[in-house]
Amino acid sequence: MLRLLKIDLLKLVNYRTFWVMNGLYALLILSIPTSVMEFLRWLNSKGEEVFDGAIDLMKIPVLHFPDIWHNITYVFIFLKVFLAILIIITVSNEFSYKTIRQNVIDGLSRFDFIKSKLLMIFVLCLGSTSLVFLTGIFTGMVYTPDYSIGDVFYGIEFLFAYFLDILAYSIFAFLLTVLVKRSGLTIAILALSMPIEYTITSNLPSALSGMIQYFPLHAINNLITIPFPKYAFMEIQDSVSMTFVGVVMVYIVLFVYAIYAKLQKSDI
């Protein structure tokens, strides 16, 4: 396994685009919480002028323990497109520059190629989740006025849901790249995949409406639901649904099998 991962890393060590995109991705994760607090301070100052101090937005515990885990994972999930584009570019380069063919000639099997890419995806997703964890811990400690150890780790399951979400989405991007092989077209299809799925589900007969939430991208998006309506005293789903965890895991297996089946039949 480590040998396969080293082979992939050697291909990326001098690939500037890969490191620049990773750097931007990490910078966004690190800077968004601070930006949110500064934006709330600005809104609060405007609110004091308009409402004479009747509304204090700084008392909304957006970045306080334990709310922070649900809130930041929901926001950061929108950045998964960075990881998906990285996967698309690196995998499509394998086809464009025929490195996959050379690897097979040198003795690497097609399944080894799949495993090397899945390992890379796993490492990227694990790194992203670790960065979100560290950001959440630091931000929560800075902005939470009073907390206990129980508060710090309450709701930590949203980190697992975050990892599963970006993992499934990245493997979906891997599958699209294997099917299309061209980075630009694959990115366009990925961008259209959600509108396409919503178009399909919106035209399903009412008798099948209960199945909509189990479509691939719907299921992935249902891992972490929007948390902010609770601050307007609206009811939300404040835990991770184990049903959708199971559904997404099944889709991951199906995506990997589809990648394997396609590469077994493809002329590389």
ABEGO torsion letter per residue (X at the ends): XAAAAAAAAAAAAABAAAAAAAAAAAAAAAAAAAAAAAAAAAAAAAAAAAAGGABBAAABBAABOAAAAAAAAAAAAAAAAAAAAAAAAAAAAAAAAGAAAAAAAAGBBAAAAAAAAAAAAAAAAAAAAAAAAAAAAAAAAAABABBBAAAAABGAAAAAAAAAAAAAAAAAAAAAAAAAGBAAAAAAAAAAAAAAAAAAAAABBAAAAAAAAABAAAAAAAABBBAAAAAAGBBBBABBBAAAAAAAAAAAAAAAAAAAAAAAABBX
